[in-house]
Amino acid sequence: LIGEAGAGKTTLLQKIADWVLENTSEDVPIWISLADLQKGQSLESYLQNNWLETAMQTVRIPNATFALLVQMFKRGKVWLLLDGADEFNSVNPILELLNQ
């Protein structure tokens, strides 16, 4: 999603995450604010070292492991919702994310 500030991109991503939780039984929406990635950090590294650690502390995903997360990705059960491409530390954030 691209658009001007205040156009509702983040709100739409939130509605997508809500829809996934309400209408799928096994799928998991993973919200990532791209501003949270450290300069040069890959999405995979962020998922493994930052997101997963936080997810394990929640009631919904207490036994999360990176291997389980990889399996879910391979089965198409993960909805990766990336917010704030304009805040991503990159000259061309969309191209860099596509390459990852």
MOPAC internal coordinates of N, CA, C and O (Angstrom, degrees):
PM7 1SCF
backbone

  N    0.0000 0     0.00 0     0.00 0    0    0    0
  C    1.4460 1     0.00 0     0.00 0    1    0    0
  C    1.5210 1   108.62 1     0.00 0    2    1    0
  O    1.2310 1   121.15 1   -48.67 1    3    2    1
  N    1.3032 1   115.40 1   131.33 1    3    2    1
  C    1.4531 1   119.45 1   174.57 1    5    3    2
  C    1.5245 1   108.31 1  -128.37 1    6    5    3
  O    1.2310 1   120.91 1   -27.26 1    7    6    5
  N    1.3015 1   115.87 1   152.74 1    7    6    5
  C    1.4559 1   120.37 1   179.28 1    9    7    6
  C    1.5080 1   110.22 1   168.34 1   10    9    7
  O    1.2310 1   122.30 1    -7.51 1   11   10    9
  N    1.3061 1   113.21 1   172.49 1   11   10    9
  C    1.4556 1   120.24 1  -179.94 1   13   11   10
  C    1.5292 1   111.07 1   -66.65 1   14   13   11
  O    1.2310 1   121.12 1   -20.91 1   15   14   13
  N    1.3219 1   115.46 1   159.09 1   15   14   13
  C    1.4697 1   120.74 1   174.88 1   17   15   14
  C    1.5231 1   108.90 1   -58.12 1   18   17   15
  O    1.2310 1   120.52 1   -45.14 1   19   18   17
  N    1.3233 1   116.60 1   134.86 1   19   18   17
  C    1.4493 1   121.43 1   178.64 1   21   19   18
  C    1.5194 1   114.62 1    84.09 1   22   21   19
  O    1.2310 1   120.20 1  -174.63 1   23   22   21
  N    1.3334 1   117.22 1     5.37 1   23   22   21
  C    1.4692 1   120.72 1  -178.10 1   25   23   22
  C    1.5293 1   112.37 1   -77.79 1   26   25   23
  O    1.2310 1   119.94 1   165.91 1   27   26   25
  N    1.3320 1   117.71 1   -14.09 1   27   26   25
  C    1.4622 1   120.61 1   177.58 1   29   27   26
  C    1.5194 1   115.07 1   106.05 1   30   29   27
  O    1.2310 1   120.01 1  -162.44 1   31   30   29
  N    1.3280 1   117.59 1    17.56 1   31   30   29
  C    1.4700 1   120.77 1  -178.82 1   33   31   30
  C    1.5305 1   110.93 1   -62.93 1   34   33   31
  O    1.2310 1   120.15 1   132.55 1   35   34   33
  N    1.3158 1   117.32 1   -47.45 1   35   34   33
  C    1.4627 1   121.30 1  -179.63 1   37   35   34
  C    1.5247 1   110.63 1   -65.21 1   38   37   35
  O    1.2310 1   120.18 1   138.66 1   39   38   37
  N    1.3081 1   117.27 1   -41.34 1   39   38   37
  C    1.4683 1   121.22 1   178.29 1   41   39   38
  C    1.5204 1   110.68 1   -60.68 1   42   41   39
  O    1.2310 1   120.14 1   137.18 1   43   42   41
  N    1.3294 1   117.34 1   -42.82 1   43   42   41
  C    1.4606 1   120.66 1   178.58 1   45   43   42
  C    1.5294 1   110.69 1   -63.89 1   46   45   43
  O    1.2310 1   119.88 1   138.73 1   47   46   45
  N    1.3280 1   117.83 1   -41.27 1   47   46   45
  C    1.4732 1   120.26 1   176.84 1   49   47   46
  C    1.5299 1   110.67 1   -61.26 1   50   49   47
  O    1.2310 1   120.40 1   141.12 1   51   50   49
  N    1.3202 1   116.84 1   -38.88 1   51   50   49
  C    1.4659 1   120.20 1   177.89 1   53   51   50
  C    1.5238 1   110.95 1   -64.64 1   54   53   51
  O    1.2310 1   120.32 1   140.17 1   55   54   53
  N    1.3189 1   116.98 1   -39.83 1   55   54   53
  C    1.4698 1   120.49 1   177.68 1   57   55   54
  C    1.5273 1   110.90 1   -65.97 1   58   57   55
  O    1.2310 1   120.15 1   143.64 1   59   58   57
  N    1.3273 1   117.32 1   -36.36 1   59   58   57
  C    1.4694 1   121.03 1   176.66 1   61   59   58
  C    1.5281 1   109.31 1   -63.78 1   62   61   59
  O    1.2310 1   120.05 1   134.78 1   63   62   61
  N    1.3306 1   117.51 1   -45.22 1   63   62   61
  C    1.4677 1   121.20 1   179.19 1   65   63   62
  C    1.5202 1   110.57 1   -60.80 1   66   65   63
  O    1.2310 1   120.36 1   136.16 1   67   66   65
  N    1.3274 1   116.91 1   -43.84 1   67   66   65
  C    1.4725 1   120.58 1   177.71 1   69   67   66
  C    1.5224 1   110.78 1   -61.01 1   70   69   67
  O    1.2310 1   120.30 1   136.56 1   71   70   69
  N    1.3285 1   117.02 1   -43.44 1   71   70   69
  C    1.4679 1   121.21 1  -179.73 1   73   71   70
  C    1.5282 1   110.53 1   -61.02 1   74   73   71
  O    1.2310 1   120.51 1   135.80 1   75   74   73
  N    1.3348 1   116.63 1   -44.20 1   75   74   73
  C    1.4650 1   120.63 1   179.52 1   77   75   74
  C    1.5210 1   110.21 1   -58.73 1   78   77   75
  O    1.2310 1   120.13 1   133.63 1   79   78   77
  N    1.3191 1   117.37 1   -46.37 1   79   78   77
  C    1.4642 1   121.31 1  -178.82 1   81   79   78
  C    1.5259 1   112.20 1   -65.92 1   82   81   79
  O    1.2310 1   120.14 1   145.06 1   83   82   81
  N    1.3232 1   117.33 1   -34.94 1   83   82   81
  C    1.4642 1   120.97 1  -176.91 1   85   83   82
  C    1.5212 1   113.49 1   -84.31 1   86   85   83
  O    1.2310 1   119.69 1   154.84 1   87   86   85
  N    1.3439 1   118.20 1   -25.16 1   87   86   85
  C    1.4586 1   120.53 1  -169.55 1   89   87   86
  C    1.5235 1   115.37 1  -118.61 1   90   89   87
  O    1.2310 1   119.89 1  -177.12 1   91   90   89
  N    1.3003 1   117.82 1     2.88 1   91   90   89
  C    1.4596 1   120.45 1   176.69 1   93   91   90
  C    1.5188 1   108.11 1  -128.66 1   94   93   91
  O    1.2310 1   120.68 1   -28.90 1   95   94   93
  N    1.3071 1   116.30 1   151.10 1   95   94   93
  C    1.4655 1   118.45 1  -177.11 1   97   95   94
  C    1.5233 1   112.95 1   -96.29 1   98   97   95
  O    1.2310 1   119.83 1   151.91 1   99   98   97
  N    1.3158 1   117.93 1   -28.09 1   99   98   97
  C    1.4650 1   120.62 1  -176.06 1  101   99   98
  C    1.5190 1   113.67 1  -119.13 1  102  101   99
  O    1.2310 1   119.85 1   164.80 1  103  102  101
  N    1.3279 1   117.89 1   -15.20 1  103  102  101
  C    1.4544 1   120.68 1  -175.10 1  105  103  102
  C    1.5245 1   111.33 1   -72.33 1  106  105  103
  O    1.2310 1   121.34 1   -29.01 1  107  106  105
  N    1.3294 1   115.04 1   150.99 1  107  106  105
  C    1.4621 1   121.30 1  -178.56 1  109  107  106
  C    1.5246 1   108.86 1  -128.96 1  110  109  107
  O    1.2310 1   120.51 1   -58.40 1  111  110  109
  N    1.3359 1   116.63 1   121.60 1  111  110  109
  C    1.4703 1   118.01 1   172.38 1  113  111  110
  C    1.5263 1   108.93 1   -83.61 1  114  113  111
  O    1.2310 1   120.86 1   -48.21 1  115  114  113
  N    1.3045 1   115.96 1   131.79 1  115  114  113
  C    1.4657 1   120.57 1   177.03 1  117  115  114
  C    1.5225 1   107.34 1  -116.23 1  118  117  115
  O    1.2310 1   121.57 1   -65.37 1  119  118  117
  N    1.3097 1   114.60 1   114.63 1  119  118  117
  C    1.4656 1   121.76 1  -178.96 1  121  119  118
  C    1.5238 1   108.27 1   -92.33 1  122  121  119
  O    1.2310 1   120.75 1   -52.84 1  123  122  121
  N    1.3150 1   116.16 1   127.16 1  123  122  121
  C    1.4633 1   120.17 1   175.77 1  125  123  122
  C    1.5185 1   108.56 1  -129.28 1  126  125  123
  O    1.2310 1   121.25 1   -58.72 1  127  126  125
  N    1.3166 1   115.22 1   121.28 1  127  126  125
  C    1.4526 1   120.36 1   170.85 1  129  127  126
  C    1.5233 1   105.90 1   -83.48 1  130  129  127
  O    1.2310 1   120.80 1   -65.56 1  131  130  129
  N    1.3215 1   116.07 1   114.44 1  131  130  129
  C    1.4635 1   119.77 1  -174.25 1  133  131  130
  C    1.5268 1   112.60 1   -63.58 1  134  133  131
  O    1.2310 1   120.35 1   161.26 1  135  134  133
  N    1.3211 1   116.94 1   -18.74 1  135  134  133
  C    1.4584 1   120.04 1   175.97 1  137  135  134
  C    1.5305 1   110.92 1   -66.64 1  138  137  135
  O    1.2310 1   120.16 1   159.77 1  139  138  137
  N    1.3527 1   117.30 1   -20.23 1  139  138  137
  C    1.4693 1   121.50 1  -178.91 1  141  139  138
  C    1.5296 1   112.90 1   -79.03 1  142  141  139
  O    1.2310 1   119.90 1   161.93 1  143  142  141
  N    1.3164 1   117.79 1   -18.07 1  143  142  141
  C    1.4658 1   119.86 1   179.66 1  145  143  142
  C    1.5238 1   109.14 1   -71.54 1  146  145  143
  O    1.2310 1   121.06 1   -45.45 1  147  146  145
  N    1.3189 1   115.57 1   134.55 1  147  146  145
  C    1.4560 1   119.99 1   176.61 1  149  147  146
  C    1.5177 1   108.97 1   -71.86 1  150  149  147
  O    1.2310 1   120.02 1   -26.93 1  151  150  149
  N    1.3051 1   117.56 1   153.07 1  151  150  149
  C    1.4676 1   121.18 1  -179.33 1  153  151  150
  C    1.5256 1   109.88 1   -54.22 1  154  153  151
  O    1.2310 1   120.75 1   -55.32 1  155  154  153
  N    1.3163 1   116.17 1   124.68 1  155  154  153
  C    1.4585 1   121.65 1   179.04 1  157  155  154
  C    1.5200 1   114.32 1    84.89 1  158  157  155
  O    1.2310 1   119.46 1   173.69 1  159  158  157
  N    1.3293 1   118.64 1    -6.31 1  159  158  157
  C    1.4634 1   121.27 1  -178.74 1  161  159  158
  C    1.5305 1   109.72 1   -76.90 1  162  161  159
  O    1.2310 1   120.70 1   -45.59 1  163  162  161
  N    1.3149 1   116.27 1   134.41 1  163  162  161
  C    1.4623 1   120.64 1   178.48 1  165  163  162
  C    1.5281 1   109.92 1   -81.87 1  166  165  163
  O    1.2310 1   121.01 1   -18.73 1  167  166  165
  N    1.3275 1   115.68 1   161.27 1  167  166  165
  C    1.4580 1   120.09 1   175.35 1  169  167  166
  C    1.5249 1   110.66 1   -60.27 1  170  169  167
  O    1.2310 1   120.59 1   138.27 1  171  170  169
  N    1.3363 1   116.48 1   -41.73 1  171  170  169
  C    1.4671 1   120.08 1   179.86 1  173  171  170
  C    1.5221 1   111.17 1   -59.31 1  174  173  171
  O    1.2310 1   120.74 1   134.93 1  175  174  173
  N    1.3292 1   116.19 1   -45.07 1  175  174  173
  C    1.4576 1   120.34 1   178.89 1  177  175  174
  C    1.5263 1   110.86 1   -63.37 1  178  177  175
  O    1.2310 1   120.30 1   137.81 1  179  178  177
  N    1.3204 1   117.04 1   -42.19 1  179  178  177
  C    1.4632 1   120.21 1   178.82 1  181  179  178
  C    1.5243 1   110.85 1   -62.57 1  182  181  179
  O    1.2310 1   120.65 1   134.70 1  183  182  181
  N    1.3381 1   116.36 1   -45.30 1  183  182  181
  C    1.4619 1   120.09 1   179.81 1  185  183  182
  C    1.5233 1   111.27 1   -60.08 1  186  185  183
  O    1.2310 1   120.85 1   136.28 1  187  186  185
  N    1.3236 1   115.99 1   -43.72 1  187  186  185
  C    1.4682 1   120.26 1  -176.46 1  189  187  186
  C    1.5208 1   112.27 1   -74.15 1  190  189  187
  O    1.2310 1   119.98 1   138.39 1  191  190  189
  N    1.3193 1   117.64 1   -41.61 1  191  190  189
  C    1.4595 1   120.09 1  -170.60 1  193  191  190
  C    1.5238 1   115.02 1   -98.50 1  194  193  191
  O    1.2310 1   119.97 1   161.01 1  195  194  193
  N    1.3235 1   117.67 1   -18.99 1  195  194  193
  C    1.4590 1   119.77 1  -177.45 1  197  195  194
  C    1.5290 1   111.49 1  -118.72 1  198  197  195
  O    1.2310 1   120.65 1   119.42 1  199  198  197
  N    1.3195 1   116.36 1   -60.58 1  199  198  197
  C    1.4564 1   120.42 1  -175.10 1  201  199  198
  C    1.5275 1   111.92 1   -62.23 1  202  201  199
  O    1.2310 1   120.16 1   132.42 1  203  202  201
  N    1.3243 1   117.30 1   -47.58 1  203  202  201
  C    1.4652 1   121.30 1  -176.02 1  205  203  202
  C    1.5273 1   111.42 1   -61.50 1  206  205  203
  O    1.2310 1   120.51 1   140.00 1  207  206  205
  N    1.3035 1   116.62 1   -40.00 1  207  206  205
  C    1.4678 1   120.21 1   179.07 1  209  207  206
  C    1.5349 1   110.59 1   -61.30 1  210  209  207
  O    1.2310 1   120.44 1   137.50 1  211  210  209
  N    1.3033 1   116.77 1   -42.50 1  211  210  209
  C    1.4612 1   121.14 1   177.81 1  213  211  210
  C    1.5268 1   110.71 1   -67.86 1  214  213  211
  O    1.2310 1   120.34 1   137.96 1  215  214  213
  N    1.3329 1   116.95 1   -42.04 1  215  214  213
  C    1.4666 1   121.53 1  -178.58 1  217  215  214
  C    1.5246 1   111.44 1   -61.33 1  218  217  215
  O    1.2310 1   120.13 1   143.40 1  219  218  217
  N    1.3227 1   117.36 1   -36.60 1  219  218  217
  C    1.4616 1   120.78 1  -178.85 1  221  219  218
  C    1.5289 1   111.85 1   -65.70 1  222  221  219
  O    1.2310 1   120.20 1   160.47 1  223  222  221
  N    1.3138 1   117.21 1   -19.53 1  223  222  221
  C    1.4639 1   121.06 1  -178.39 1  225  223  222
  C    1.5249 1   112.35 1   -89.16 1  226  225  223
  O    1.2310 1   120.15 1   177.05 1  227  226  225
  N    1.3392 1   117.31 1    -2.95 1  227  226  225
  C    1.4563 1   119.91 1  -178.99 1  229  227  226
  C    1.5210 1   110.51 1   -95.18 1  230  229  227
  O    1.2310 1   121.05 1   -15.82 1  231  230  229
  N    1.3096 1   115.60 1   164.18 1  231  230  229
  C    1.4623 1   121.39 1   179.12 1  233  231  230
  C    1.5275 1   110.73 1   -70.07 1  234  233  231
  O    1.2310 1   120.18 1   144.84 1  235  234  233
  N    1.3303 1   117.26 1   -35.16 1  235  234  233
  C    1.4643 1   121.40 1  -175.39 1  237  235  234
  C    1.5194 1   113.03 1   -69.10 1  238  237  235
  O    1.2310 1   120.04 1   145.47 1  239  238  237
  N    1.3364 1   117.52 1   -34.53 1  239  238  237
  C    1.4652 1   119.88 1  -174.06 1  241  239  238
  C    1.5315 1   109.87 1  -131.79 1  242  241  239
  O    1.2310 1   119.37 1  -117.49 1  243  242  241
  N    1.3296 1   118.82 1    62.51 1  243  242  241
  C    1.4672 1   119.42 1  -175.98 1  245  243  242
  C    1.5235 1   113.69 1   -73.83 1  246  245  243
  O    1.2310 1   119.24 1   154.43 1  247  246  245
  N    1.3315 1   119.06 1   -25.57 1  247  246  245
  C    1.4612 1   121.18 1  -176.35 1  249  247  246
  C    1.5282 1   112.70 1  -111.28 1  250  249  247
  O    1.2310 1   120.52 1  -148.84 1  251  250  249
  N    1.3207 1   116.62 1    31.16 1  251  250  249
  C    1.4575 1   120.71 1  -177.81 1  253  251  250
  C    1.5301 1   110.38 1   -67.31 1  254  253  251
  O    1.2310 1   121.24 1   -41.83 1  255  254  253
  N    1.3197 1   115.22 1   138.17 1  255  254  253
  C    1.4577 1   120.88 1   173.75 1  257  255  254
  C    1.5203 1   107.07 1  -132.29 1  258  257  255
  O    1.2310 1   120.71 1   -20.16 1  259  258  257
  N    1.3143 1   116.25 1   159.84 1  259  258  257
  C    1.4584 1   118.96 1   179.43 1  261  259  258
  C    1.5207 1   110.25 1   -65.09 1  262  261  259
  O    1.2310 1   119.91 1   142.99 1  263  262  261
  N    1.3286 1   117.78 1   -37.01 1  263  262  261
  C    1.4735 1   120.98 1   178.73 1  265  263  262
  C    1.5290 1   110.54 1   -61.36 1  266  265  263
  O    1.2310 1   120.13 1   137.97 1  267  266  265
  N    1.3317 1   117.36 1   -42.03 1  267  266  265
  C    1.4610 1   121.48 1   177.65 1  269  267  266
  C    1.5256 1   110.51 1   -63.78 1  270  269  267
  O    1.2310 1   120.62 1   138.36 1  271  270  269
  N    1.3105 1   116.42 1   -41.64 1  271  270  269
  C    1.4552 1   121.05 1   179.03 1  273  271  270
  C    1.5324 1   110.86 1   -62.62 1  274  273  271
  O    1.2310 1   120.40 1   137.59 1  275  274  273
  N    1.3174 1   116.84 1   -42.41 1  275  274  273
  C    1.4691 1   121.14 1   177.65 1  277  275  274
  C    1.5236 1   110.17 1   -61.91 1  278  277  275
  O    1.2310 1   120.11 1   136.28 1  279  278  277
  N    1.3314 1   117.40 1   -43.72 1  279  278  277
  C    1.4732 1   121.07 1   177.65 1  281  279  278
  C    1.5189 1   110.96 1   -59.91 1  282  281  279
  O    1.2310 1   120.34 1   137.67 1  283  282  281
  N    1.3154 1   116.95 1   -42.33 1  283  282  281
  C    1.4618 1   120.71 1   179.69 1  285  283  282
  C    1.5257 1   111.19 1   -63.84 1  286  285  283
  O    1.2310 1   120.67 1   139.53 1  287  286  285
  N    1.3277 1   116.33 1   -40.47 1  287  286  285
  C    1.4681 1   119.95 1   176.17 1  289  287  286
  C    1.5192 1   110.52 1   -60.97 1  290  289  287
  O    1.2310 1   120.60 1   133.86 1  291  290  289
  N    1.3298 1   116.45 1   -46.14 1  291  290  289
  C    1.4682 1   120.78 1  -178.24 1  293  291  290
  C    1.5285 1   111.64 1   -63.17 1  294  293  291
  O    1.2310 1   120.04 1   147.61 1  295  294  293
  N    1.3291 1   117.53 1   -32.39 1  295  294  293
  C    1.4670 1   121.72 1   179.77 1  297  295  294
  C    1.5259 1   112.44 1   -86.20 1  298  297  295
  O    1.2310 1   120.25 1  -179.05 1  299  298  297
  N    1.3321 1   117.12 1     0.95 1  299  298  297
  C    1.4612 1   120.68 1   179.38 1  301  299  298
  C    1.5092 1   113.63 1    72.36 1  302  301  299
  O    1.2310 1   120.14 1  -149.85 1  303  302  301
  N    1.3200 1   117.33 1    30.15 1  303  302  301
  C    1.4667 1   122.19 1  -176.08 1  305  303  302
  C    1.5300 1   113.13 1  -100.83 1  306  305  303
  O    1.2310 1   120.09 1  -175.28 1  307  306  305
  N    1.3223 1   117.43 1     4.72 1  307  306  305
  C    1.4575 1   121.16 1  -178.37 1  309  307  306
  C    1.5268 1   109.34 1  -113.79 1  310  309  307
  O    1.2310 1   121.12 1   -49.81 1  311  310  309
  N    1.2997 1   115.46 1   130.19 1  311  310  309
  C    1.4569 1   122.57 1   173.98 1  313  311  310
  C    1.5207 1   105.76 1  -105.43 1  314  313  311
  O    1.2310 1   120.26 1   -74.80 1  315  314  313
  N    1.3036 1   117.10 1   105.20 1  315  314  313
  C    1.4557 1   122.32 1  -178.27 1  317  315  314
  C    1.5276 1   108.33 1   -87.71 1  318  317  315
  O    1.2310 1   120.74 1   -71.43 1  319  318  317
  N    1.3135 1   116.20 1   108.57 1  319  318  317
  C    1.4608 1   122.70 1  -177.50 1  321  319  318
  C    1.5229 1   108.11 1  -103.97 1  322  321  319
  O    1.2310 1   121.05 1   -73.43 1  323  322  321
  N    1.3118 1   115.59 1   106.57 1  323  322  321
  C    1.4614 1   122.06 1  -174.90 1  325  323  322
  C    1.5197 1   109.27 1  -102.93 1  326  325  323
  O    1.2310 1   120.68 1   -61.70 1  327  326  325
  N    1.3088 1   116.30 1   118.30 1  327  326  325
  C    1.4596 1   121.32 1  -176.01 1  329  327  326
  C    1.5201 1   110.26 1  -112.13 1  330  329  327
  O    1.2310 1   120.81 1   -41.44 1  331  330  329
  N    1.3137 1   116.05 1   138.56 1  331  330  329
  C    1.4581 1   120.74 1   172.67 1  333  331  330
  C    1.5100 1   114.68 1    85.83 1  334  333  331
  O    1.2310 1   119.87 1  -135.59 1  335  334  333
  N    1.3205 1   117.85 1    44.41 1  335  334  333
  C    1.4754 1   120.10 1   178.91 1  337  335  334
  C    1.5264 1   110.56 1   -58.34 1  338  337  335
  O    1.2310 1   120.41 1   150.56 1  339  338  337
  N    1.3323 1   116.81 1   -29.44 1  339  338  337
  C    1.4586 1   120.11 1   179.06 1  341  339  338
  C    1.5308 1   112.17 1   -70.64 1  342  341  339
  O    1.2310 1   120.15 1   166.05 1  343  342  341
  N    1.3144 1   117.31 1   -13.95 1  343  342  341
  C    1.4642 1   121.82 1   178.63 1  345  343  342
  C    1.5312 1   112.36 1  -100.99 1  346  345  343
  O    1.2310 1   120.62 1  -179.76 1  347  346  345
  N    1.3257 1   116.42 1     0.24 1  347  346  345
  C    1.4580 1   122.31 1  -178.86 1  349  347  346
  C    1.5256 1   108.90 1   -76.50 1  350  349  347
  O    1.2310 1   120.37 1   -45.84 1  351  350  349
  N    1.3244 1   116.90 1   134.16 1  351  350  349
  C    1.4570 1   121.84 1  -177.58 1  353  351  350
  C    1.5224 1   111.20 1   -76.00 1  354  353  351
  O    1.2310 1   120.51 1  -100.80 1  355  354  353
  N    1.3295 1   116.64 1    79.20 1  355  354  353
  C    1.4532 1   120.79 1  -179.34 1  357  355  354
  C    1.5226 1   108.76 1  -159.18 1  358  357  355
  O    1.2310 1   121.28 1   -29.00 1  359  358  357
  N    1.3337 1   115.15 1   151.00 1  359  358  357
  C    1.4578 1   120.09 1   176.67 1  361  359  358
  C    1.5236 1   109.76 1   -67.09 1  362  361  359
  O    1.2310 1   120.60 1   137.47 1  363  362  361
  N    1.3501 1   116.47 1   -42.53 1  363  362  361
  C    1.4574 1   122.23 1   179.10 1  365  363  362
  C    1.5301 1   108.10 1  -129.46 1  366  365  363
  O    1.2310 1   119.68 1   -96.73 1  367  366  365
  N    1.3321 1   118.22 1    83.27 1  367  366  365
  C    1.4586 1   121.13 1  -173.02 1  369  367  366
  C    1.5269 1   113.67 1   -61.19 1  370  369  367
  O    1.2310 1   119.58 1   140.95 1  371  370  369
  N    1.3205 1   118.41 1   -39.05 1  371  370  369
  C    1.4633 1   120.52 1  -177.65 1  373  371  370
  C    1.5255 1   110.07 1   -64.35 1  374  373  371
  O    1.2310 1   119.89 1   134.46 1  375  374  373
  N    1.3100 1   117.81 1   -45.54 1  375  374  373
  C    1.4607 1   121.45 1   179.19 1  377  375  374
  C    1.5323 1   111.41 1   -63.32 1  378  377  375
  O    1.2310 1   120.51 1   137.74 1  379  378  377
  N    1.3105 1   116.63 1   -42.26 1  379  378  377
  C    1.4622 1   120.30 1   179.39 1  381  379  378
  C    1.5241 1   110.79 1   -63.48 1  382  381  379
  O    1.2310 1   119.85 1   137.49 1  383  382  381
  N    1.3163 1   117.89 1   -42.51 1  383  382  381
  C    1.4655 1   121.45 1   179.13 1  385  383  382
  C    1.5288 1   110.68 1   -65.94 1  386  385  383
  O    1.2310 1   120.04 1   139.59 1  387  386  385
  N    1.3268 1   117.53 1   -40.41 1  387  386  385
  C    1.4611 1   120.67 1   177.13 1  389  387  386
  C    1.5301 1   111.34 1   -61.51 1  390  389  387
  O    1.2310 1   120.56 1   140.94 1  391  390  389
  N    1.3201 1   116.53 1   -39.06 1  391  390  389
  C    1.4674 1   119.87 1   179.60 1  393  391  390
  C    1.5228 1   112.48 1   -68.42 1  394  393  391
  O    1.2310 1   120.26 1   153.11 1  395  394  393
  N    1.3176 1   117.10 1   -26.89 1  395  394  393
  C    1.4600 1   120.76 1   178.66 1  397  395  394
  C    1.5221 1   109.68 1   -76.65 1  398  397  395
  O    1.2310 1   120.10 1   180.00 1  399  398  397

